[in-house]
Amino acid sequence: MTDQQLATAKPHYAARWENRIRGRVADVLRSRGWLPHPAAFTGYGTTEAARVYARIQLRRPERPGALPATVADVQQFLTRRGWRAFVSAPDAGVPVKVTLGAATIMARADRGGYVEQVVGGHGLPPGTHRVTFECPGGATAEADVHIADPAARIGLVSDIDDTVISTHLPRPLIAAWNTFVLTEQARTVVPGMADAYRAVLSAHPGAPVFYLSTGAWNTQPFLHRFLRRHDLPAGALLLTDWGPTNTGWFRSGREHKTRHLQRLAREFPDVRWVLVGDDGQHDPAIYDEFADAHPGHVAAIAIRQLTVIEQTLSRGLPIALAELVRKHRGRVPVLAAGDGFGLLPQLLRAVGGRAEGGAPAPGEPRAAVEGPRA
């Protein structure tokens, strides 16, 4: 769940300070009767092993965190400001029972209350299954686990911010406004991305799907609801934990994405990935470096081009980053368009799919596809 840290004799002072504050808050809450409750996140895996995620938080016994029950409750829930997702009390070091299929193991929450556990011997076939986390005191939570088809040869990895959700990141003030102030209903989807992704999955049924973002795990419930509400394919979210690490004040978002791409290449050695991002951050460079290092694991790189207004809000300049590298050394097609509708025919051509209704994907100007990488 958290980034792998360099081995040090003593954690960074910011991490030690955070640990002390969290420990004191947890002690006070426990003295008032608060109990550990798991928040389960979507996991993924193969027929041999699965990786599951959760976070353990302290909650009042009389408020187990049930979902809204009425229309009015749902409306109030969706109009909450984003900062509420970051107000929580993690419970570090709590033992957690994890049950997936035929496997039951014990895990332990880390310093941020996170649980990331590999579960082997679950005995589950390809498809969507449920994992259960149980804390001391009996509180439980469940989440989906997507078990990939062993025959899958194409997979999808998508960024989130400014790729499927219009956020105008990474300019700090705008990022803070979008994350902490906007309500859930105020977020907008990038047109056509759901259609493009579902077209890829239609051409390659059973393809594993991942949403790889530098966003915080606190936002996972919102992101899960957003993706489902806008008919984007279900998949595991690979997020990060904001805040100090054992080696510094902040985690590296670029390292986070690179590390997870490398892990996916190891966990799914026979899968070639369609990597989708935008040109407002570092996605083009990250994907290009991964393609150079793992040319056999990349089917295509698809870049959503931000508008002039989005680029200006995002970076203060009306131009894209110069990281859409064009001196490629492998044989990976690089696709570019302003939204999902523009990417859809290019993606189908790159992964060997057909447009809806069985007709060949409509042609696009050849310049729109920069592959093969020569």
C-alpha positions as CSV (number, residue, x, y, z in Angstrom):
1,M,0.0,0.0,0.0
2,T,2.7,2.4,0.9
3,D,5.9,2.9,-1.2
4,Q,8.8,0.7,-0.5
5,Q,11.3,2.5,1.6
6,L,15.1,2.4,1.8
7,A,16.3,0.7,4.9
8,T,17.4,3.3,7.4
9,A,18.5,3.1,11.1
10,K,15.9,5.7,12.0
11,P,12.8,6.9,10.0
12,H,12.7,10.5,8.8
13,Y,11.8,12.9,11.5
14,A,8.6,13.9,9.7
15,A,7.5,10.2,9.8
16,R,8.4,9.9,13.5
17,W,6.4,13.1,14.2
18,E,3.4,11.8,12.3
19,N,3.6,8.5,14.1
20,R,3.6,10.2,17.5
21,I,0.6,12.4,16.6
22,R,-1.4,9.5,15.2
23,G,-0.5,7.3,18.2
24,R,-1.8,9.9,20.7
25,V,-5.0,10.5,18.8
26,A,-5.6,6.7,18.6
27,D,-5.0,6.3,22.3
28,V,-7.6,9.0,23.1
29,L,-10.1,7.5,20.7
30,R,-9.7,4.0,22.1
31,S,-10.1,5.3,25.6
32,R,-13.5,6.7,24.5
33,G,-14.6,3.3,23.1
34,W,-13.7,3.7,19.5
35,L,-13.0,0.3,17.7
36,P,-11.0,-0.7,14.6
37,H,-13.0,-1.0,11.5
38,P,-11.7,-2.1,8.0
39,A,-12.3,-0.2,4.8
40,A,-11.7,-2.7,2.0
41,F,-10.4,-1.7,-1.4
42,T,-10.6,-3.5,-4.7
43,G,-7.9,-6.2,-5.2
44,Y,-6.6,-8.2,-8.1
45,G,-4.7,-11.3,-8.9
46,T,-4.2,-14.5,-10.9
47,T,-5.5,-18.0,-10.3
48,E,-2.4,-18.6,-8.2
49,A,-2.3,-15.6,-5.9
50,A,-4.1,-12.3,-5.3
51,R,-3.1,-8.9,-3.9
52,V,-5.7,-7.4,-1.5
53,Y,-6.0,-3.9,0.1
54,A,-7.6,-2.4,3.1
55,R,-7.2,0.4,5.6
56,I,-8.0,0.0,9.3
57,Q,-9.5,3.1,11.0
58,L,-10.9,3.8,14.4
59,R,-14.7,4.5,14.5
60,R,-17.4,5.0,17.1
61,P,-19.1,1.7,17.9
62,E,-22.5,3.1,17.0
63,R,-21.4,4.3,13.6
64,P,-20.1,1.3,11.6
65,G,-20.0,3.4,8.4
66,A,-23.1,2.0,6.7
67,L,-23.9,3.2,3.2
68,P,-26.7,5.8,2.8
69,A,-30.1,4.2,2.9
70,T,-32.5,6.8,1.4
71,V,-32.5,9.1,-1.6
72,A,-32.0,12.1,0.7
73,D,-29.1,10.3,2.4
74,V,-27.5,9.6,-1.0
75,Q,-27.9,13.2,-2.1
76,Q,-26.3,14.5,1.1
77,F,-23.5,11.9,0.8
78,L,-22.7,12.9,-2.8
79,T,-22.6,16.6,-2.0
80,R,-20.1,16.3,0.8
81,R,-16.9,18.3,0.4
82,G,-13.8,16.3,-0.7
83,W,-11.8,17.2,2.5
84,R,-14.1,14.8,4.5
85,A,-12.4,11.8,3.0
86,F,-9.1,12.9,4.6
87,V,-10.5,13.2,8.2
88,S,-9.8,9.7,9.6
89,A,-8.0,8.0,12.5
90,P,-5.8,5.1,11.2
91,D,-5.2,2.3,13.6
92,A,-1.6,1.0,13.2
93,G,-0.4,-2.4,14.1
94,V,-3.9,-4.0,14.2
95,P,-4.0,-7.8,13.4
96,V,-6.5,-8.4,10.6
97,K,-7.9,-11.7,9.4
98,V,-8.1,-11.9,5.6
99,T,-10.3,-14.5,3.9
100,L,-10.3,-15.0,0.1
101,G,-11.8,-18.2,-1.4
102,A,-10.2,-21.2,0.3
103,A,-7.5,-19.1,1.9
104,T,-7.5,-17.4,5.4
105,I,-4.4,-15.6,6.6
106,M,-3.5,-13.0,9.2
107,A,-2.1,-9.6,8.3
108,R,-1.1,-6.5,10.2
109,A,-1.8,-2.9,9.5
110,D,1.2,-0.7,8.8
111,R,1.9,2.7,10.3
112,G,-0.8,4.4,8.3
113,G,-3.4,1.7,9.0
114,Y,-3.0,0.1,5.6
115,V,-3.0,-3.5,4.8
116,E,-1.5,-4.8,1.5
117,Q,-1.3,-8.6,1.5
118,V,-0.6,-11.3,-1.1
119,V,-3.0,-14.3,-0.7
120,G,-2.0,-17.5,-2.3
121,G,-3.9,-20.8,-2.5
122,H,-7.3,-19.1,-2.8
123,G,-8.5,-21.6,-5.4
124,L,-10.6,-19.1,-7.3
125,P,-11.3,-19.2,-11.0
126,P,-11.1,-16.1,-13.3
127,G,-13.7,-13.5,-12.5
128,T,-14.8,-11.2,-9.8
129,H,-14.8,-12.5,-6.2
130,R,-15.1,-11.1,-2.7
131,V,-12.4,-10.7,0.0
132,T,-13.3,-10.3,3.6
133,F,-11.2,-8.3,6.2
134,E,-12.0,-8.8,9.9
135,C,-10.7,-6.8,12.8
136,P,-10.5,-7.6,16.5
137,G,-14.0,-6.9,17.9
138,G,-15.7,-8.4,14.9
139,A,-15.9,-5.5,12.5
140,T,-15.7,-6.7,8.9
141,A,-15.6,-5.3,5.4
142,E,-15.7,-6.8,1.9
143,A,-14.3,-5.8,-1.5
144,D,-14.1,-7.1,-5.0
145,V,-11.1,-9.0,-6.2
146,H,-10.6,-9.3,-9.9
147,I,-8.9,-12.6,-10.9
148,A,-7.5,-12.3,-14.4
149,D,-8.0,-14.9,-17.0
150,P,-4.8,-16.9,-17.6
151,A,-5.4,-16.7,-21.3
152,A,-5.5,-12.8,-21.3
153,R,-2.8,-11.3,-23.5
154,I,-3.9,-7.7,-23.4
155,G,-4.4,-5.5,-20.3
156,L,-5.4,-1.9,-19.6
157,V,-3.6,0.6,-17.3
158,S,-5.1,4.0,-17.1
159,D,-4.2,7.2,-15.3
160,I,-7.2,8.9,-13.6
161,D,-6.6,12.7,-13.2
162,D,-7.2,14.5,-16.5
163,T,-7.4,11.1,-18.2
164,V,-10.8,9.9,-17.1
165,I,-11.7,12.8,-14.7
166,S,-11.3,16.4,-15.6
167,T,-9.4,17.9,-12.7
168,H,-6.8,20.4,-14.2
169,L,-4.1,18.9,-12.0
170,P,-1.2,19.3,-11.1
171,R,-1.2,23.1,-10.4
172,P,-1.2,23.0,-6.5
173,L,-3.9,25.5,-5.7
174,I,-6.3,24.0,-8.3
175,A,-5.4,20.5,-7.2
176,A,-6.2,21.4,-3.6
177,W,-9.5,23.0,-4.7
178,N,-10.5,19.9,-6.7
179,T,-9.5,17.4,-4.0
180,F,-10.6,19.1,-0.8
181,V,-13.4,21.6,-1.7
182,L,-15.4,20.3,-4.7
183,T,-18.3,18.0,-4.1
184,E,-18.4,14.5,-5.6
185,Q,-21.1,15.4,-8.0
186,A,-19.1,18.4,-9.3
187,R,-16.4,16.2,-10.9
188,T,-16.8,15.6,-14.7
189,V,-15.8,12.7,-16.8
190,V,-13.6,13.0,-19.9
191,P,-15.9,12.3,-22.9
192,G,-15.6,9.0,-24.6
193,M,-13.1,7.3,-22.3
194,A,-15.7,4.7,-21.1
195,D,-16.5,3.9,-24.7
196,A,-12.8,3.5,-25.6
197,Y,-12.0,1.3,-22.7
198,R,-15.1,-0.9,-23.2
199,A,-14.2,-1.3,-26.8
200,V,-10.8,-2.6,-25.9
201,L,-12.4,-5.1,-23.4
202,S,-14.9,-6.1,-26.0
203,A,-12.1,-7.0,-28.4
204,H,-10.2,-8.8,-25.5
205,P,-12.6,-10.2,-23.0
206,G,-11.1,-11.0,-19.6
207,A,-8.4,-8.3,-20.0
208,P,-7.2,-7.1,-16.6
209,V,-7.9,-3.4,-15.8
210,F,-6.0,-1.1,-13.5
211,Y,-6.3,2.6,-12.6
212,L,-2.9,3.8,-11.6
213,S,-2.8,7.3,-10.0
214,T,-0.8,9.4,-7.6
215,G,-4.1,10.2,-5.8
216,A,-4.5,9.3,-2.1
217,W,-6.1,6.1,-0.9
218,N,-8.5,8.3,1.1
219,T,-10.2,9.1,-2.3
220,Q,-10.6,5.4,-3.3
221,P,-14.4,5.2,-2.3
222,F,-15.1,8.3,-4.3
223,L,-13.1,7.1,-7.3
224,H,-14.8,3.7,-7.2
225,R,-18.2,5.3,-7.3
226,F,-17.2,7.8,-10.0
227,L,-15.9,5.0,-12.3
228,R,-19.1,3.0,-11.8
229,R,-21.4,5.9,-12.2
230,H,-19.8,6.8,-15.6
231,D,-19.8,3.2,-16.8
232,L,-16.0,2.9,-16.8
233,P,-14.8,-0.8,-16.6
234,A,-14.3,-2.2,-13.2
235,G,-10.7,-2.6,-12.1
236,A,-8.3,-2.3,-9.2
237,L,-7.2,1.2,-8.2
238,L,-3.4,1.5,-7.4
239,L,-3.2,4.7,-5.3
240,T,-0.7,6.0,-2.8
241,D,-0.6,7.4,0.8
242,W,0.0,11.1,1.0
243,G,2.3,12.3,3.7
244,P,5.8,11.7,5.2
245,T,7.7,8.5,4.4
246,N,10.7,6.8,6.2
247,T,13.0,8.7,3.9
248,G,11.4,12.2,3.4
249,W,8.5,14.5,3.6
250,F,6.7,13.3,0.5
251,R,6.4,10.3,-1.8
252,S,7.5,10.4,-5.4
253,G,4.4,10.1,-7.7
254,R,6.6,9.2,-10.6
255,E,8.4,6.5,-8.7
256,H,5.0,5.2,-7.5
257,K,3.8,4.7,-11.1
258,T,7.0,3.3,-12.3
259,R,7.2,0.8,-9.5
260,H,3.6,-0.5,-10.1
261,L,4.1,-0.8,-13.8
262,Q,7.2,-3.0,-13.1
263,R,5.3,-5.0,-10.6
264,L,2.5,-5.6,-13.2
265,A,5.1,-6.8,-15.7
266,R,6.3,-9.4,-13.2
267,E,2.9,-10.5,-12.0
268,F,1.4,-10.8,-15.5
269,P,4.4,-11.9,-17.7
270,D,2.3,-12.8,-20.7
271,V,0.2,-9.6,-20.8
272,R,0.9,-6.7,-23.1
273,W,-0.5,-3.5,-21.7
274,V,-2.4,-0.6,-23.2
275,L,-1.0,2.4,-21.2
276,V,-3.4,5.4,-21.1
277,G,-2.5,8.8,-19.7
278,D,-2.5,12.5,-20.5
279,D,0.1,15.1,-21.5
280,G,-0.4,17.4,-18.5
281,Q,1.9,15.5,-16.2
282,H,4.7,12.9,-16.6
283,D,2.7,10.0,-18.1
284,P,4.3,10.2,-21.6
285,A,7.8,10.0,-20.2
286,I,6.9,7.3,-17.6
287,Y,5.2,5.1,-20.2
288,D,8.0,5.7,-22.7
289,E,10.7,4.6,-20.2
290,F,8.7,1.5,-19.3
291,A,8.2,0.6,-23.0
292,D,11.9,1.0,-23.6
293,A,12.7,-1.2,-20.6
294,H,9.9,-3.7,-21.3
295,P,9.1,-3.6,-25.0
296,G,7.4,-7.0,-24.9
297,H,4.9,-5.8,-22.3
298,V,3.4,-2.8,-24.0
299,A,0.8,-3.1,-26.8
300,A,0.2,0.7,-27.1
301,I,0.6,4.1,-25.4
302,A,-2.5,6.3,-25.6
303,I,-2.2,9.9,-24.6
304,R,-5.1,12.2,-24.0
305,Q,-4.1,15.7,-25.2
306,L,-5.3,18.4,-22.8
307,T,-7.0,21.5,-24.3
308,V,-5.2,24.8,-24.3
309,I,-7.4,25.9,-21.4
310,E,-6.6,22.7,-19.4
311,Q,-2.9,23.1,-20.1
312,T,-3.0,26.7,-19.0
313,L,-4.8,25.8,-15.8
314,S,-2.6,22.8,-15.2
315,R,0.8,24.3,-15.9
316,G,0.4,28.0,-16.4
317,L,1.4,27.6,-20.0
318,P,-0.9,26.9,-23.0
319,I,1.4,24.1,-24.4
320,A,1.8,20.4,-23.6
321,L,4.9,19.0,-21.8
322,A,7.7,18.1,-24.1
323,E,7.7,14.6,-22.7
324,L,5.6,13.1,-25.5
325,V,8.8,11.5,-26.7
326,R,9.0,10.9,-30.4
327,K,12.4,9.2,-30.6
328,H,11.1,5.8,-29.8
329,R,13.4,2.8,-30.0
330,G,10.9,-0.1,-29.8
331,R,7.8,-1.1,-31.7
332,V,5.0,0.4,-29.6
333,P,2.4,2.5,-31.3
334,V,1.8,5.9,-29.6
335,L,-1.7,7.2,-30.0
336,A,-2.9,10.8,-29.2
337,A,-6.3,12.5,-29.2
338,G,-8.3,15.0,-27.2
339,D,-10.8,12.6,-25.7
340,G,-11.9,9.0,-25.7
341,F,-13.9,9.3,-28.9
342,G,-10.7,10.2,-30.7
343,L,-8.7,7.5,-29.1
344,L,-11.2,4.7,-29.6
345,P,-10.6,3.9,-33.3
346,Q,-6.8,4.2,-32.8
347,L,-6.9,1.8,-29.8
348,L,-9.0,-0.8,-31.7
349,R,-6.5,-0.6,-34.6
350,A,-3.6,-1.0,-32.2
351,V,-5.0,-4.0,-30.3
352,G,-6.7,-5.7,-33.2
353,G,-10.3,-4.9,-32.3
354,R,-13.4,-3.9,-34.3
355,A,-15.9,-1.1,-33.8
356,E,-19.3,-1.7,-32.4
357,G,-21.5,-3.8,-34.7
358,G,-18.6,-5.8,-36.1
359,A,-17.4,-3.2,-38.7
360,P,-13.7,-2.4,-38.9
361,A,-12.7,0.6,-36.7
362,P,-13.1,3.8,-38.6
363,G,-9.9,5.2,-40.1
364,E,-8.1,8.1,-38.6
365,P,-5.3,10.2,-40.2
366,R,-2.1,8.2,-40.1
367,A,-0.3,11.0,-38.3
368,A,-2.5,10.4,-35.3
369,V,-0.7,7.1,-34.6
370,E,3.0,7.5,-34.1
371,G,3.8,3.8,-34.1
372,P,5.4,1.5,-34.7
373,R,8.2,2.8,-32.6
374,A,11.3,2.6,-34.8
